[in-house]
Amino acid sequence: MKRLVNLIKLKHETGYYWGLALMLSSCLSLVWALWRDAFRPEVFLAGLITFSWGYMLLWRHDVNLRFGALEGEIAALKSRDEQPGEEIEPLVWAQELPEIVEPPAGVGIAEGAPSETPGETRDEAEAQGPTEF
């Protein structure tokens, strides 16, 4: 038996494979129920619960895997940051940003756009209040 286990080298924890097995078995049982005209609400509910349980196991494994990798990266950055005398280089993309250039006067204003009436500013118009028609 140990030979068989050593022959199949599993890369993930057992919860991952249990999740796959539960999801596959629930899908196959629902297909079987449809094919045999034995589809009842309790069959669907059992399949849904089994599928959800398998999905939860797969999701938990994926989250643990991602958080483990993220914790490793954070630990590497903290250890690099704590080393004295070593300066951190600025980000490459920050060096490639173009300088912000102000547009020339009048650009962006449509011709014929309504503006303030001659002799009246917006502050004076707002002070008068709304106009009634």
Legacy VTK file of the C-alpha trace (Angstrom):
# vtk DataFile Version 3.0
C-alpha trace
ASCII
DATASET POLYDATA
POINTS 133 float
0.000 0.000 0.000
2.864 2.379 0.796
4.234 1.682 -2.654
0.965 2.804 -4.214
0.905 5.966 -2.076
4.516 6.736 -3.031
3.660 6.127 -6.686
0.908 8.759 -6.556
2.609 11.862 -5.236
-0.104 14.235 -4.153
0.699 17.922 -4.431
-2.193 19.239 -2.353
-3.679 18.525 1.049
-6.365 15.869 1.336
-9.176 18.421 1.692
-8.531 19.503 -1.889
-9.022 15.985 -3.232
-12.073 15.405 -1.008
-13.603 18.572 -2.427
-12.979 17.389 -5.981
-14.471 13.977 -5.188
-17.577 15.501 -3.561
-18.184 17.885 -6.447
-17.722 15.145 -9.028
-19.972 12.688 -7.175
-22.735 15.273 -6.766
-22.655 16.163 -10.468
-22.688 12.498 -11.474
-25.573 11.703 -9.102
-27.649 14.557 -10.517
-26.943 13.437 -14.082
-27.847 9.868 -13.119
-31.101 11.079 -11.521
-32.036 13.006 -14.649
-31.168 10.071 -16.892
-33.187 7.562 -14.831
-36.151 9.931 -14.338
-35.586 9.730 -10.595
-35.165 13.436 -10.120
-36.974 14.505 -6.950
-36.473 17.597 -4.752
-34.639 15.633 -2.061
-32.213 14.273 -4.686
-31.549 17.810 -5.880
-31.101 19.069 -2.315
-28.652 16.273 -1.482
-26.692 17.000 -4.671
-26.651 20.725 -3.968
-25.441 20.252 -0.388
-22.748 17.804 -1.504
-21.609 20.120 -4.295
-21.516 23.087 -1.883
-19.459 21.115 0.620
-16.949 20.136 -2.066
-16.774 23.698 -3.357
-16.145 24.970 0.187
-13.260 22.515 0.618
-11.694 23.603 -2.678
-12.173 27.275 -1.853
-10.621 26.866 1.601
-7.591 25.137 0.106
-7.184 27.873 -2.507
-7.427 30.637 0.108
-4.893 28.905 2.355
-2.530 28.467 -0.589
-2.808 32.107 -1.674
-2.469 33.515 1.850
0.549 31.284 2.476
2.270 32.658 -0.631
1.326 36.210 0.339
2.679 35.774 3.864
5.948 34.506 2.383
6.246 37.580 0.161
5.470 39.911 3.066
8.074 38.201 5.252
10.663 38.555 2.470
9.865 42.262 2.073
10.054 42.844 5.830
13.407 41.097 6.097
14.744 43.108 3.158
13.439 46.332 4.669
14.986 45.633 8.075
18.508 45.164 6.702
20.575 48.284 7.503
22.407 50.197 4.810
20.426 48.845 1.911
18.285 51.383 0.090
15.103 50.402 -1.656
14.983 51.302 -5.334
12.019 53.375 -6.508
9.402 51.629 -8.558
10.151 51.398 -12.272
6.694 52.453 -13.394
6.897 55.628 -11.294
9.973 56.722 -13.247
8.213 56.310 -16.586
5.303 58.653 -15.834
5.245 61.736 -18.074
5.249 65.175 -16.586
1.869 66.839 -16.228
1.584 69.646 -18.746
-1.048 72.348 -18.392
-3.190 72.756 -21.531
-2.943 76.057 -23.389
-5.512 78.714 -22.592
-8.842 78.129 -24.311
-8.336 74.416 -24.922
-11.233 72.325 -23.685
-13.825 75.099 -23.886
-16.334 74.557 -26.667
-16.942 77.476 -28.933
-20.315 79.039 -28.480
-20.694 77.632 -25.005
-22.799 79.819 -22.748
-20.778 81.957 -20.446
-21.487 84.809 -18.107
-23.508 87.658 -19.505
-21.520 90.802 -20.168
-21.166 92.912 -17.081
-22.408 90.192 -14.738
-20.401 87.583 -12.881
-21.619 84.250 -11.639
-21.471 85.401 -8.036
-23.871 88.257 -8.766
-26.240 85.934 -10.640
-26.271 83.439 -7.793
-26.875 86.215 -5.269
-30.060 87.244 -7.094
-31.561 83.784 -6.559
-33.478 81.628 -8.987
-35.379 83.274 -11.793
-39.059 82.489 -12.295
-40.551 81.970 -15.710
LINES 1 134
133 0 1 2 3 4 5 6 7 8 9 10 11 12 13 14 15 16 17 18 19 20 21 22 23 24 25 26 27 28 29 30 31 32 33 34 35 36 37 38 39 40 41 42 43 44 45 46 47 48 49 50 51 52 53 54 55 56 57 58 59 60 61 62 63 64 65 66 67 68 69 70 71 72 73 74 75 76 77 78 79 80 81 82 83 84 85 86 87 88 89 90 91 92 93 94 95 96 97 98 99 100 101 102 103 104 105 106 107 108 109 110 111 112 113 114 115 116 117 118 119 120 121 122 123 124 125 126 127 128 129 130 131 132
